[in-house]
Amino acid sequence: MANILDVTFNLVENPKPRLKDLYKSKNRANSMGEALEKYIKDIFCNTVNSKEKEAINKYEEIFSYLGNQNNPPDIMLKKGDAIEIKKIESRNSALALNSSFPKSRLYSDSPMITAECRNCKKWKFKDLLYIIGHAKKMS
């Protein structure tokens, strides 16, 4: 499911205000940022309520690249955009963009991406979507 309208519908149909609890119970996330990232992957793949193995199989079908912690993007759709997922802790928080201005496109020759990302499939550029999640700071 890589159609943005389907993704939006799936998001509305599967609201999960307690992501960390959801993904901790699935033994899939250790932090709020990681839980948000897994939720976004599940929203794109329609696997929010799926078992781990089903979700992983669907990820392989939908995504060409699943990212790493230090380089953009967080995920890339096989037949679509690159996606960068960001978490903010309050509505007035500044958005951390790793010392760079937001970009509308990600290019395969960018020095910021890994060789794995560059070579995951043949591509020159992808539109870059920023998905921002608001998570209250835990004390």
Secondary structure as a PSIPRED ss2 file (coil, helix, strand):
# PSIPRED VFORMAT (PSIPRED V4.0)

   1 M C   1.000  0.000  0.000
   2 A C   1.000  0.000  0.000
   3 N C   1.000  0.000  0.000
   4 I H   0.000  1.000  0.000
   5 L H   0.000  1.000  0.000
   6 D H   0.000  1.000  0.000
   7 V H   0.000  1.000  0.000
   8 T H   0.000  1.000  0.000
   9 F H   0.000  1.000  0.000
  10 N H   0.000  1.000  0.000
  11 L H   0.000  1.000  0.000
  12 V H   0.000  1.000  0.000
  13 E H   0.000  1.000  0.000
  14 N C   1.000  0.000  0.000
  15 P C   1.000  0.000  0.000
  16 K C   1.000  0.000  0.000
  17 P C   1.000  0.000  0.000
  18 R C   1.000  0.000  0.000
  19 L H   0.000  1.000  0.000
  20 K H   0.000  1.000  0.000
  21 D H   0.000  1.000  0.000
  22 L H   0.000  1.000  0.000
  23 Y H   0.000  1.000  0.000
  24 K H   0.000  1.000  0.000
  25 S H   0.000  1.000  0.000
  26 K C   1.000  0.000  0.000
  27 N C   1.000  0.000  0.000
  28 R C   1.000  0.000  0.000
  29 A C   1.000  0.000  0.000
  30 N C   1.000  0.000  0.000
  31 S C   1.000  0.000  0.000
  32 M H   0.000  1.000  0.000
  33 G H   0.000  1.000  0.000
  34 E H   0.000  1.000  0.000
  35 A H   0.000  1.000  0.000
  36 L H   0.000  1.000  0.000
  37 E H   0.000  1.000  0.000
  38 K H   0.000  1.000  0.000
  39 Y H   0.000  1.000  0.000
  40 I H   0.000  1.000  0.000
  41 K H   0.000  1.000  0.000
  42 D H   0.000  1.000  0.000
  43 I H   0.000  1.000  0.000
  44 F H   0.000  1.000  0.000
  45 C H   0.000  1.000  0.000
  46 N C   1.000  0.000  0.000
  47 T C   1.000  0.000  0.000
  48 V C   1.000  0.000  0.000
  49 N C   1.000  0.000  0.000
  50 S C   1.000  0.000  0.000
  51 K C   1.000  0.000  0.000
  52 E H   0.000  1.000  0.000
  53 K H   0.000  1.000  0.000
  54 E H   0.000  1.000  0.000
  55 A H   0.000  1.000  0.000
  56 I H   0.000  1.000  0.000
  57 N H   0.000  1.000  0.000
  58 K H   0.000  1.000  0.000
  59 Y H   0.000  1.000  0.000
  60 E H   0.000  1.000  0.000
  61 E H   0.000  1.000  0.000
  62 I H   0.000  1.000  0.000
  63 F E   0.000  0.000  1.000
  64 S E   0.000  0.000  1.000
  65 Y E   0.000  0.000  1.000
  66 L C   1.000  0.000  0.000
  67 G C   1.000  0.000  0.000
  68 N C   1.000  0.000  0.000
  69 Q C   1.000  0.000  0.000
  70 N C   1.000  0.000  0.000
  71 N C   1.000  0.000  0.000
  72 P C   1.000  0.000  0.000
  73 P C   1.000  0.000  0.000
  74 D C   1.000  0.000  0.000
  75 I E   0.000  0.000  1.000
  76 M E   0.000  0.000  1.000
  77 L E   0.000  0.000  1.000
  78 K C   1.000  0.000  0.000
  79 K C   1.000  0.000  0.000
  80 G C   1.000  0.000  0.000
  81 D C   1.000  0.000  0.000
  82 A E   0.000  0.000  1.000
  83 I E   0.000  0.000  1.000
  84 E E   0.000  0.000  1.000
  85 I E   0.000  0.000  1.000
  86 K E   0.000  0.000  1.000
  87 K E   0.000  0.000  1.000
  88 I E   0.000  0.000  1.000
  89 E C   1.000  0.000  0.000
  90 S C   1.000  0.000  0.000
  91 R C   1.000  0.000  0.000
  92 N C   1.000  0.000  0.000
  93 S C   1.000  0.000  0.000
  94 A C   1.000  0.000  0.000
  95 L C   1.000  0.000  0.000
  96 A C   1.000  0.000  0.000
  97 L C   1.000  0.000  0.000
  98 N C   1.000  0.000  0.000
  99 S C   1.000  0.000  0.000
 100 S C   1.000  0.000  0.000
 101 F C   1.000  0.000  0.000
 102 P C   1.000  0.000  0.000
 103 K C   1.000  0.000  0.000
 104 S C   1.000  0.000  0.000
 105 R E   0.000  0.000  1.000
 106 L E   0.000  0.000  1.000
 107 Y E   0.000  0.000  1.000
 108 S C   1.000  0.000  0.000
 109 D C   1.000  0.000  0.000
 110 S C   1.000  0.000  0.000
 111 P C   1.000  0.000  0.000
 112 M C   1.000  0.000  0.000
 113 I C   1.000  0.000  0.000
 114 T C   1.000  0.000  0.000
 115 A H   0.000  1.000  0.000
 116 E H   0.000  1.000  0.000
 117 C H   0.000  1.000  0.000
 118 R H   0.000  1.000  0.000
 119 N C   1.000  0.000  0.000
 120 C C   1.000  0.000  0.000
 121 K C   1.000  0.000  0.000
 122 K C   1.000  0.000  0.000
 123 W C   1.000  0.000  0.000
 124 K C   1.000  0.000  0.000
 125 F E   0.000  0.000  1.000
 126 K E   0.000  0.000  1.000
 127 D E   0.000  0.000  1.000
 128 L E   0.000  0.000  1.000
 129 L E   0.000  0.000  1.000
 130 Y E   0.000  0.000  1.000
 131 I E   0.000  0.000  1.000
 132 I E   0.000  0.000  1.000
 133 G E   0.000  0.000  1.000
 134 H E   0.000  0.000  1.000
 135 A C   1.000  0.000  0.000
 136 K C   1.000  0.000  0.000
 137 K C   1.000  0.000  0.000
 138 M C   1.000  0.000  0.000
 139 S C   1.000  0.000  0.000
